[in-house]
């Protein structure tokens, strides 16, 4: 007599034949690219988001994420492989659900998991046998097992047998055309070995490389280690930049020379501060969890202090540069070059440029900005538009402050026509002039 199939074998077969119905909760810069890759792999995918505007755009075949072409979205929507909705009722029909909602920090520097909690509240009453739930939102170690699992088990279903639960950290690098959702190795850890195997089966059906680990806690810690590694090393090189400034040494030359060592060194570069959703925030998830465990993460906290102090250092350099010309910040016409948090993207989240602009405005500076990726933005309650980069605009500024070094910007024009420049990104590398003040 043949044994009845297990729910895990049923799910694996559905994934193998592409009959599984997949869903993504949260259609931001992580969720939308994932949903698109799932649909391109041949699955029918339902994206769920609370934003009416996102749902409307997707239903019309438009993308609002720079790394996802509208043409791709339009094709998938037209073919019926990608559907977007605000209704969480769709969860009841899905075989696998990826949670890709935001996880910001509160002002008290502790994790705000309210978006995860809200998503799970919608999933739990619609949870059914054979369903796979994967959390991708960056969070502290223990979230999946301590926050999500108890709520799902209240349904009476058994994890690892009736349903499956795993964590897989998102590793999206906005603006990176080489490493994308498709080919970035996907780490995954389940609540049980069977849960891990189910998550592996899903991702193997969609992505190129899957890296299983022993538990959800390991997978959760992986993401925090990756971004804490960057935060700490950027903090180190930022402190080195401050040190070199005091000692009259060109920190950029130091880094370039050190980078010629073929082993034991990885170059990191100083800047005006950390930006984006991950690197400025994730280390605080780790230090917060460490404190709950009775451990003080002094190294991580110190790096955070150094990095968070860099916008004030940039403002100080602008003040010094203007003073060298007998001018004050008050009344000075300041052109900010780049407001996105990093080059070649349009993302303003946690951008140090905004902190710098706020401080300069409070000191009486008259601000304009140029950013080809951010044609307009809201700043301190007002709407600002990017000014064109012309010789007249550059020459009219008392000081040009380069805070984001976009690739396709005419820095030859800036160097030629600006009377004073504060370059926080070494965008004018190789150019020497008394009018250039570096970090």
N, C-alpha and C positions, 0 to 999 in steps of 0.2 A: 504494500500500500504506500503510495506517495504521501509524504508529509505536506501539510498545508504550508504555503509560502509565508515567510516572515515579512513584516512590514519593511524591513531593510532591503530584502531581496526584491520586493515589489518596487520600491523607490529606485533601486539600482537599474532595474530593467526599464523603467520609465525614462531615466536619464540616458540610458544607452540608446534607446529608440527615439529620443527627442520628443517623447509624448508627455514628459513632465511639464506642468504649467508653473512657470517661475514668476516671482514677484520681488519688487524692490520698494521698500518703504523709505522715502527720502530721496528726492531726485535732484540733489545738488551736484557739486563738482566730483563727488565720489559715486553717488547712486546712478546718475544718468549714464556716464561712460560704462558702468557695469551692466546696466540694463541693455544698452546698445550692443555690447559684446555678446550678451546672452541671446539676444534676438538674431544677431548676425550668425551665431552658431547654429541656428535653426529652431530655437525654442520660441514658444509663444510667451511673451513677457508682459506683465502688468506692472506699471509703475504707479505708486501711490504717493501723493504729496498734498499738504494742506494749502498750498499756494494756488489760488485760482489762476494767476498769471502764468505760472509754469505749466499747469495743465492745459490752459488755452493754447499756449505756444506749441506744446508738443502735439496736441490734437491737430494743429494746423501744419505740422511738419517742420516747425522751427526749433532750432537749438539756441539755448542761452548760455551754454558752456563752450568756451573758446576751443577746447580740444575735441569737440564733437561737431562735425560739419552738419549744417542744416540739411544738406542733400542726403546724408545718411539717414537722418531722422525721418525725413519725408518718405524715403523709399521703404523703411521698415514699417512706418505707420500705414502707408498705402497697401503694403502686402499683408497687413493684419498681424504682423509679428510683434508689434510694440503698441501697447494701449496705455493711456494715462488717465487716471481718475482720482477724484478726491474721496471716493467711497471706500471705506475699509471693509465693506461687505465682500469685496472681491477676495479677501484673505481666505475665506471659507473654501474657495475653489482651487487654491494654489497648493502645489506639492512642496515647494521650497520658498522661503521668504528671507531675503537679506535686509537687515536693518542698517540703514546708512544715514542716520539723523545726526544733527550737530551735537557736540558735547563741549560747550564753552566752560570757562571758569567764572565763578561768581566773583564779586568785588573782594570777597574775603579770601580769595585764592583757593577755594575748595571746589571740587567738581560739581557742575550742574548737570545731573543726569535726568532732568525732568523730561527731556525729549525721548530718551530711551524708555522711561517709565510710561509715558503716554503711548508709545508704540506698542509696548507689551500689553497694556490694558486693552488695546484694540485687537491684538493677536489672540490673547488667552481665550476669550469666549468663542473664537472661531477655530481654535486649534483642533486638529483631527488626526486620527491614526495615520501613520506613514508620512507625516509632515516634517520637514527639516527647517529649523530656524537658525540663522547665522547672524550674529552681531558683528558689524564691521566698524562701528563708531569707536574712535579712540577713547580709552577709558582706563581706569585704574585696575590693577590685578585683583581679581575676585569678583568683578562686576557680573560676569555671566552666571557664575554659580551662586552668588549671594543675592543678586537682585532679580535676575530673570528666571532662573530655574525654579525657585519656590513658587512664584506666581503661576508658572505654567503647570507645575505639578498639582496645584490646587484643583485643576480640572479632573483629577483622578487618573490621568494618563501617565504612563511610566516612561521616564527618559531612557533612551537606549533601546527600548523595545517598541513602545507605541509611537513615540516621536523622538526627534533627534535635535540636539542643541550643540552649537559650536561657536567659536570666535575666530575671526580672520581679520587681522589688521589691514586697513586700507593703506596703500603705499603710493597714492597718486602724487605725481609731481607736475602740477599745472605748467603748461608751456613746454614740456619736454617731449619732443617729437620722436626721440630715440627709444625712451623707456615709457611705455604706455600701459594701460590697464591690461591689455592683451599679453604682453611679454614680461611684465614685472613678476618675479617669482612670488607666489601666493602662499604665505604661511597660514596654517590652519591647525587648530587644536580643539578637540571635542570634549564634552563632559565625560564621555566613555570612549573606549576604542571603537565601538560601532558608530558612535556619533562622528568621530574623526573620519572614519571610512566613508560615511555618507557625504560629509562635506568635501572630502577628496574627490569622490565620484562626481559631484556637481561641478567643481572647479576644473577637473580634468576634461569635462565635456565642453568647456568654454575657453579656458586659458591654456597657455603653453607649458607652464611649470608650476607644480604644486609642492610645497614643502610641509609635510606633516610634523607636528610636535606632540609631546606627550599629554598636554592638558590645555585647558582654556587659559589658565593663569600664565603658563609659559608664553602662549601666543599673545596675551595682553601685555606681558612684560617686554616682548620683542619690540613692539612699536615704540614703547616708552624709551627703551635703550637706544634705539636708532636715533630718535630725535634729541634725547638727552646727550648722546654722543656729539651731535652737531652743536647743540647749545653750549656745552662745556668747552669744546674746542674753539668755537667762535668767541666765547667769553675770554678764553686764554689769549687769542690773537688780538682781540680788542684791547685787553689790558696791555699786551705787548706794544700795540700802537700808541697807547697813552704814554708808556714808558719811553719808547723811541722818540716821541715828540719832545719829551723833557731832555733827552740826551742828544738831540740833533741828528738822529739817524733816520734814514728813509726806510720805514717798515716794509714797504712794497718791494724794495730791492732785496731786503733781508729774506723775505718769503720766497721770492723768485730764485734766489741763490740756494736756499735750503731745499727747495723743491727739486733741485738737480740730483739730490741723493736718491739712488734707485731703491732703497729699502729703508724701513724704519721711520719714514716721515710722510705725512699726507698734508698738502697745503690747504689751509683755511685762510679766509681773507677778512679783514676788518671792515666795518661798515657803520652806518648811522644808527643801527639797532636791529632787532629781530622783528620780522613780520610774518604774516600768514597765520593760518589756523593752528598749525602743529608745533613748530619749534619754539615759539614764545610761551606756549601753553602746556605742552605735554610734560616737560620736566616737573611742573608744579603738581600734576597728577601723581607723579612718582614720589615726590617729597611729602605730599599730603598723606599718601598711603603709608609711607615710611614712618611718619610721626605717629600714626595710629598704632603702628607696631612697636613703638618705643625706640625708633631709630632716627637720629638726626642726620639728614642728608646735607651736610655742610658744604661739600664740594658743589653740589647742584645749586644750592641756594646762592652761593657766592658768584657762580657764573651768571645766575639770573640777575643779581645786583649789578654786575659789571655791564651786562648787555642792556639792562633797562636804563642805565645811566648814559648811554651813548647819545641819544637825542639831545640831552642837555649839553654834552661835550660839543656837538655840532653847532649848537646855538652859540656856545662860547667862542668857537672858531670863527663863526660869522661876525660876532662882535669884534674880535681881534682884527679880522681882515678889514672891516669898515673903519676901525680906529686907526689902522695903518694909513688910511686915506683921509684922516681927520673927520670922519663921519660917525654918527651914532646909528643904532638900529631904528630909533624913533624917526619916522619920516623917510627912512630909506626905502627905495623901490627894490624889492627882492623878487627875483625870478626863480621859482623852485622847479628844477628839472627832474621830473619823475615823481609820481605820487603812489603808484602801485608798489606793493611790498617787495617785489623783485622784478628783474628784467623780463621784458617781452610777454607780460600778462596784464590783465586788466583788474586784478584782485586787490582791493584796498584793505582787506582784513588785517588788523593789527599793524598797519604800515607805519614805520617810524617817521615817514615823511609828514604824516598828519600831526604827530606829536611835535615835530620841529616847527611846523607851520603855526600850530597853536601857541607855542612859546614865543615865536617871533612876532605874531600878531599882538600878543599881550604886551610885548615890549614896544609896540607902536610901529612895527614894520608894515609897509604897504605891499601886500602879497599878490602875485600872479603865479600861474603855473603852466608848464607845458608837459603834456604826456600824450603821445600818439595813441596809447591804448585806453586812455580814460578821457574821452572828449568832454565830459562834464561830471560833476560830483556835488554832493551836499557836504558843506563844511561849516560847522558851527551855526547851523540853521539857515545858511544861505546857499544859493545855487551858484557854483563857479564853473566857468568854461575854460578849457585849455586854450591858451593863446597860441597863435602860429609862431613857428620858429623862423623869424626873419632877422636880417641884420639890424633893422630898426628896433625890433622888440628887444633883442639882446643888448644892443648899445644903450638903450634907454634905462636898463637896470643898473642900479648902483652896485649890486652884487648878484651873481648867478650862483645858485647852490645846487650842485648835482647830488641828488639823493637816491636816484635809481638810474642805473646805466642801461637803458634800452639799446639794443644792438643797432637799430636803424635810425639813429639820430646823428645829425651832422655836427659832430664835435669839432670839426675844423672851423665851421662857422662860429661856434661858441668861443673857441680859443681866439679866433681872429677879431671878433667884434666886442667881446665882453671886456669891460674895464677891470673887473675884479671877479674872481672865481673861487668858490670853496668846493673842492672836489672830494667827496666822501667815498667814492667808489673807484678811484684811480682810472676814471674814464679817459683822462687826458694823459695816459701813460706815454712816456717818451717825449712829452712836451715840457720844456722848462721855461719859466718866466716868473718874475717877481709878482705878477698879478695872480698866480695860482697859489692857493693855500690848501694844502692837503690835510687829511684827517690827522 
